Amino acid sequence: MRSWRWGLVMLLAALTPAAAERIDQPAPWAAAKVPAPGPARIIGGTGLGCIAGAMALPVEGPGWQAVRVSRNRHWGHPALVRFVERLAAEAQGQGFPALWIGDMGQPRGGPLPYGHASHQTGLDVDVWLELSPKPAVPAAAREDISVPSLVLPDESGVDLRVWRPRHAALIRLAAEQPGVDRVLVNHAIKRELCRSDAGAAWLHRVRPWRGHDSHMHVRLRCPAGQAECREQAAPPAGDGCDASLAWWLTPEARRPAPRPPGPAPQMPAACAGVLGTP
């Protein structure tokens, strides 16, 4: 048996309940600086999972610039890297400036210490909705970016001082890419898209969520051959421009009730091997 396999067997055999709990904590996942070796393998779901064999997105390329690279969160399944490359190339071909690419995932996925509850399996990427020209600068100069909100302070609608039809066009371009499961945007942005494009097929994949007032969060479906990958339920049928969207302005949505107490969800057991592999 090859040495790394033997090490993995020993790790799993020695895994105590306390050690098992450790893989649910963000710190050890954030401490991993390189991916687990081997082919790409997604385990679990985007809110509770991990990835082996992750690929790094280059810090810049044709039509994109990665931001805040010191976080070491520009890792993902090869399908996600190809998505970013394709989206950036098509956006560039349509006259968009370079896209700022925010967080993807950590080298081995898993929970992040701050910023996201998802982004754990290498299938999520944040794309900033910033359409101004971006000079070519070193990655270190892209650590502290400032992007204005596209949404009014009360979230009743978009801020027409900054919102442009080109924002809608970029969201549509992302939503129509092959392999996309959903695109998360602030509910005020979703309402504006419903106003301008109600009935459009691509709106089915654009879903409202809290925050996301200056970036869109793109999530891919599980790639073919990833039997351990777990997708979330498909979005409801239709364009989403219905009472479910109006709910986001209700007191219940604005002040969500705290979660009832209970045991924390557990990471898939196989993620212990991803975290522990040298």
C-alpha positions as CSV (number, residue, x, y, z in Angstrom):
1,M,0.0,0.0,0.0
2,R,1.4,3.4,-0.9
3,S,2.6,5.5,2.0
4,W,0.0,8.2,1.8
5,R,-2.8,5.6,1.7
6,W,-1.4,4.0,4.8
7,G,-1.2,7.4,6.5
8,L,-4.9,8.0,5.7
9,V,-5.9,4.6,7.1
10,M,-4.1,5.3,10.3
11,L,-5.6,8.7,10.5
12,L,-9.2,7.4,10.2
13,A,-8.5,4.5,12.6
14,A,-7.3,6.9,15.2
15,L,-10.1,9.5,14.8
16,T,-11.6,10.1,18.2
17,P,-15.0,11.9,18.7
18,A,-13.0,15.1,19.6
19,A,-10.9,14.8,16.5
20,A,-14.1,14.2,14.4
21,E,-15.5,17.5,15.7
22,R,-12.4,19.3,14.6
23,I,-13.2,18.9,10.9
24,D,-16.4,20.9,11.5
25,Q,-14.3,23.9,12.7
26,P,-13.1,26.5,10.2
27,A,-9.5,27.0,11.6
28,P,-7.9,23.7,10.3
29,W,-9.5,24.2,6.9
30,A,-8.3,27.8,6.6
31,A,-4.8,26.6,7.7
32,A,-4.5,24.2,4.7
33,K,-2.4,26.2,2.2
34,V,-2.4,23.6,-0.7
35,P,-5.1,21.2,-2.0
36,A,-5.3,17.6,-1.1
37,P,-3.6,15.6,-3.9
38,G,-5.3,13.5,-6.5
39,P,-8.1,14.0,-9.0
40,A,-10.9,16.5,-8.3
41,R,-13.3,15.0,-5.8
42,I,-16.2,16.9,-4.2
43,I,-17.7,15.5,-1.0
44,G,-20.9,16.9,0.5
45,G,-22.7,20.1,-0.2
46,T,-21.7,23.7,-0.6
47,G,-22.7,24.5,3.0
48,L,-21.1,21.4,4.5
49,G,-18.5,19.7,2.5
50,C,-14.9,19.7,1.1
51,I,-12.9,19.1,-2.1
52,A,-9.8,17.2,-3.0
53,G,-7.7,18.0,-6.1
54,A,-8.8,21.6,-6.2
55,M,-7.4,23.9,-8.9
56,A,-6.3,27.5,-8.4
57,L,-7.6,30.4,-10.5
58,P,-4.6,32.5,-11.8
59,V,-4.5,35.9,-10.1
60,E,-5.3,37.5,-13.4
61,G,-6.2,36.5,-17.0
62,P,-8.0,37.7,-20.1
63,G,-10.9,39.7,-18.8
64,W,-10.5,39.1,-15.0
65,Q,-8.5,40.1,-12.0
66,A,-8.7,38.1,-8.7
67,V,-9.1,40.3,-5.6
68,R,-8.0,39.8,-2.0
69,V,-5.8,37.0,-3.0
70,S,-4.1,37.0,0.4
71,R,-7.1,35.1,1.7
72,N,-6.1,32.1,-0.4
73,R,-9.7,31.5,-1.5
74,H,-9.3,31.3,-5.2
75,W,-9.5,27.5,-5.4
76,G,-12.2,25.3,-6.9
77,H,-13.2,22.4,-9.0
78,P,-11.7,22.6,-12.5
79,A,-15.3,23.3,-13.8
80,L,-15.4,26.4,-11.7
81,V,-12.1,27.7,-13.0
82,R,-13.3,27.1,-16.5
83,F,-16.5,28.9,-15.7
84,V,-14.6,32.0,-14.6
85,E,-12.4,31.9,-17.6
86,R,-15.3,31.5,-20.0
87,L,-17.5,34.2,-18.3
88,A,-14.6,36.7,-18.4
89,A,-13.8,36.0,-22.0
90,E,-17.4,36.4,-23.1
91,A,-17.8,39.5,-21.0
92,Q,-14.7,41.0,-22.5
93,G,-16.0,40.2,-26.0
94,Q,-19.2,42.1,-25.1
95,G,-17.3,45.2,-24.1
96,F,-17.3,44.7,-20.3
97,P,-14.3,45.9,-18.4
98,A,-12.2,43.3,-16.5
99,L,-14.2,41.4,-13.9
100,W,-13.2,41.5,-10.3
101,I,-13.3,37.9,-9.1
102,G,-13.8,37.5,-5.3
103,D,-13.9,34.5,-3.1
104,M,-14.2,31.0,-4.5
105,G,-13.1,28.4,-2.0
106,Q,-10.2,27.3,0.2
107,P,-7.6,24.8,-1.1
108,R,-9.4,21.9,0.5
109,G,-12.8,23.6,0.8
110,G,-14.5,23.2,4.2
111,P,-16.0,25.9,6.4
112,L,-14.5,29.3,6.2
113,P,-13.6,31.4,9.3
114,Y,-15.5,34.4,8.1
115,G,-17.5,35.8,5.2
116,H,-19.5,32.7,4.0
117,A,-21.5,29.8,5.2
118,S,-21.2,28.2,1.8
119,H,-18.2,28.2,-0.7
120,Q,-17.1,24.8,0.8
121,T,-17.0,22.5,-2.2
122,G,-15.3,24.5,-5.0
123,L,-18.5,25.3,-6.9
124,D,-19.1,28.9,-5.7
125,V,-17.6,32.2,-6.9
126,D,-18.3,35.8,-6.1
127,V,-18.2,38.2,-9.1
128,W,-18.2,41.9,-8.2
129,L,-20.8,44.0,-10.1
130,E,-18.3,46.8,-10.7
131,L,-18.3,48.1,-14.2
132,S,-15.7,50.8,-14.2
133,P,-12.4,50.3,-16.1
134,K,-9.8,48.6,-14.1
135,P,-6.1,49.3,-14.7
136,A,-3.7,46.5,-14.6
137,V,-2.1,46.6,-11.1
138,P,-0.3,44.0,-9.0
139,A,-2.5,41.6,-7.0
140,A,-1.3,43.3,-3.8
141,A,-3.0,46.5,-4.9
142,R,-6.3,44.7,-5.2
143,E,-6.5,43.7,-1.5
144,D,-8.5,46.7,-0.4
145,I,-11.3,47.2,-2.9
146,S,-14.3,49.4,-2.5
147,V,-17.5,48.7,-4.5
148,P,-20.6,50.8,-4.0
149,S,-23.9,49.1,-3.2
150,L,-26.4,48.9,-6.0
151,V,-29.3,48.9,-3.6
152,L,-31.1,51.6,-1.6
153,P,-30.5,51.6,2.1
154,D,-34.0,50.3,2.9
155,E,-33.6,47.6,0.1
156,S,-36.8,48.7,-1.5
157,G,-35.2,48.9,-4.9
158,V,-31.9,49.5,-6.7
159,D,-30.2,52.8,-6.4
160,L,-30.7,54.4,-9.8
161,R,-27.8,56.7,-9.3
162,V,-25.5,53.6,-9.7
163,W,-27.6,50.9,-11.3
164,R,-27.2,50.5,-15.0
165,P,-28.7,48.1,-17.6
166,R,-25.2,46.7,-18.1
167,H,-25.4,45.3,-14.5
168,A,-28.5,43.3,-15.6
169,A,-26.7,42.2,-18.8
170,L,-23.7,40.8,-16.8
171,I,-26.0,38.9,-14.4
172,R,-27.8,37.4,-17.4
173,L,-24.5,36.4,-19.0
174,A,-23.6,34.5,-15.9
175,A,-27.0,32.9,-15.4
176,E,-27.0,31.6,-19.0
177,Q,-23.6,29.9,-18.7
178,P,-23.7,26.1,-19.0
179,G,-23.5,24.3,-15.6
180,V,-24.9,27.2,-13.5
181,D,-27.3,26.1,-10.8
182,R,-28.2,29.6,-9.5
183,V,-27.0,33.2,-9.2
184,L,-27.6,34.9,-5.9
185,V,-28.3,38.6,-5.8
186,N,-29.9,41.0,-3.3
187,H,-33.7,40.9,-3.5
188,A,-33.8,44.5,-4.6
189,I,-31.7,43.6,-7.6
190,K,-34.0,40.6,-8.3
191,R,-37.0,42.9,-8.2
192,E,-35.3,45.3,-10.7
193,L,-34.6,42.3,-13.0
194,C,-38.2,41.3,-12.7
195,R,-39.3,44.8,-13.7
196,S,-37.1,44.8,-16.8
197,D,-37.1,41.2,-17.8
198,A,-40.1,39.4,-16.3
199,G,-40.7,36.0,-17.9
200,A,-37.2,35.6,-19.1
201,A,-36.0,32.0,-18.8
202,W,-32.7,33.0,-17.3
203,L,-34.4,34.7,-14.3
204,H,-35.3,31.2,-13.0
205,R,-31.7,30.8,-11.9
206,V,-31.3,34.3,-10.4
207,R,-32.4,33.9,-6.8
208,P,-32.8,36.6,-4.0
209,W,-30.6,36.4,-0.9
210,R,-29.5,38.7,1.9
211,G,-26.5,40.9,1.2
212,H,-25.2,40.5,-2.3
213,D,-25.9,44.2,-3.0
214,S,-22.6,44.8,-4.9
215,H,-21.7,41.3,-6.1
216,M,-23.3,38.2,-7.5
217,H,-22.7,34.8,-6.1
218,V,-22.6,32.1,-8.8
219,R,-23.0,28.4,-7.9
220,L,-22.5,25.6,-10.3
221,R,-24.3,22.2,-10.4
222,C,-22.4,19.1,-9.4
223,P,-20.1,18.2,-12.3
224,A,-20.5,14.8,-14.0
225,G,-18.8,12.0,-12.3
226,Q,-18.9,13.5,-8.8
227,A,-21.0,10.9,-7.0
228,E,-20.3,12.3,-3.5
229,C,-21.3,15.8,-4.4
230,R,-24.7,16.9,-3.0
231,E,-26.7,19.7,-4.7
232,Q,-29.3,21.8,-3.0
233,A,-32.9,21.6,-4.1
234,A,-33.5,23.0,-7.5
235,P,-35.1,26.5,-7.6
236,P,-38.9,26.6,-7.8
237,A,-40.4,26.7,-11.3
238,G,-41.0,30.1,-13.0
239,D,-39.1,33.3,-13.1
240,G,-39.3,34.0,-9.3
241,C,-41.1,37.3,-9.8
242,D,-44.0,36.3,-7.5
243,A,-45.1,36.5,-3.9
244,S,-42.0,34.8,-2.8
245,L,-40.0,37.8,-3.9
246,A,-42.3,40.2,-2.1
247,W,-41.7,38.2,1.1
248,W,-38.2,39.7,1.4
249,L,-39.7,43.1,2.4
250,T,-41.8,41.6,5.2
251,P,-40.9,42.0,8.9
252,E,-40.4,38.2,9.1
253,A,-37.7,38.4,6.4
254,R,-36.1,41.6,7.7
255,R,-35.8,40.2,11.3
256,P,-35.4,36.5,10.9
257,A,-36.0,34.4,14.1
258,P,-32.9,32.8,15.6
259,R,-32.3,29.2,14.9
260,P,-33.6,26.8,17.5
261,P,-30.9,25.1,19.6
262,G,-29.7,21.7,18.6
263,P,-26.6,19.7,17.6
264,A,-24.4,21.3,14.9
265,P,-24.5,19.6,11.5
266,Q,-21.7,17.2,10.9
267,M,-19.2,17.3,8.0
268,P,-19.2,14.2,5.8
269,A,-16.9,11.6,7.4
270,A,-14.8,11.4,4.2
271,C,-13.7,15.0,4.6
272,A,-11.4,13.9,7.5
273,G,-9.3,12.2,4.9
274,V,-9.2,15.4,2.7
275,L,-8.2,17.5,5.7
276,G,-5.6,15.0,7.0
277,T,-3.9,14.0,3.8
278,P,-0.3,15.6,3.6
